């Protein structure tokens, strides 16, 4: 009897040890932005009552959420909630540039996308710094990168039922992104009165 049970226990133990589950963190990670608001806003446009002063630049190049499927799904929800679709459509571009392709005007790295959201851009992108909490900005950054296939397939969210015409984020092939040659940005002055 024990000779038959022993191989089953060995197989069960090997299967359990080979199973790798995603570690989900439901707490906000340590801030990934510098403590001081030392970066200038690149756009006078802001989504609500204009906030004075600069914004916090990212502390490093990486995103704290790129390997967390829950956070990327939250980023997808926030992308819709903050109405990013009004300019970028569902990633295909409209008034704002497309987010699904290989052409990235200001760069496709997490810190560069964070800067675009927080500081804004002079050609129309509003400055959301101080209007969106930092952890939510990083979740949106992770979702935006998933749109062009920059995240692992098991982390990228699947297509929402309301967007049945687009290919799901976790089914897209990885785009080789490249930044356009742009002249250096000039910070804008404060709000115009």
Long-range contacts (C-beta under 8 A, 24 or more apart in sequence): 22-67, 22-68, 22-69, 22-154, 22-155, 24-68, 24-69, 24-70, 25-68, 26-70, 28-135, 29-64, 29-65, 29-135, 30-64, 31-59, 31-134, 32-58, 32-59, 32-60, 32-62, 32-63, 32-64, 32-134, 32-138, 33-57, 33-58, 33-59, 33-114, 33-118, 33-134, 34-58, 34-59, 37-129, 37-130, 39-115, 39-118, 39-119, 39-129, 40-119, 40-187, 40-188, 41-119, 41-120, 41-127, 41-129, 41-187, 41-188, 42-119, 42-120, 42-121, 42-122, 42-125, 42-127, 42-185, 42-187, 42-188, 43-119, 43-120, 43-121, 43-122, 43-124, 43-125, 43-126, 43-127, 43-188, 44-127, 44-188, 44-189, 44-190, 44-191, 44-192, 45-120, 45-124, 45-125, 45-126, 45-127, 46-120, 46-126, 46-127, 46-128, 46-131, 47-82, 47-126, 47-128, 47-131, 48-131, 50-191, 51-129, 51-130, 51-131, 52-190, 52-191, 54-129, 55-118, 55-119, 55-127, 55-129, 55-130, 56-118, 56-129, 56-134, 57-115, 57-118, 57-119, 58-110, 58-111, 58-114, 58-115, 60-111, 61-109, 61-110, 61-111, 62-110, 62-111, 63-110, 63-114, 63-138, 63-141, 63-142, 63-145, 64-138, 65-138, 65-139, 65-141, 65-142, 66-110, 66-142, 66-145, 66-151, 66-155, 67-152, 67-155, 68-142, 68-155, 69-154, 69-155, 69-156, 69-157, 71-138, 71-139, 71-142, 72-139, 72-142, 72-143, 72-146, 72-151, 72-155, 72-156, 72-157, 73-143, 73-157, 74-136, 74-139, 75-139, 75-140, 75-141, 75-142, 75-143, 75-144, 75-146, 76-143, 76-146, 76-157, 76-160, 76-169, 78-132, 78-136, 78-139, 78-140, 78-143, 79-140, 79-143, 79-144, 82-128, 82-132, 82-140, 84-140, 87-124, 87-125, 90-163, 90-166, 91-144, 91-147, 91-148, 91-166, 92-166, 95-124, 96-124, 96-125, 99-144, 99-147, 99-148, 100-147, 100-148, 100-172, 100-175, 101-148, 101-175, 102-148, 102-175, 102-176, 102-177, 102-178, 103-177, 103-178, 103-180, 104-177, 104-178, 104-179, 104-180, 105-179, 105-180, 105-182, 106-179, 106-182, 107-179, 108-145, 108-148, 108-150, 108-177, 108-179, 110-138, 110-141, 110-142, 110-145, 112-179, 113-141, 113-144, 113-145, 114-138, 114-141, 117-141, 121-185, 122-185, 122-186, 122-188, 143-169, 146-170, 147-172, 148-172, 148-174, 148-175, 148-177, 149-173, 149-174, 149-175, 150-174, 150-175, 150-177
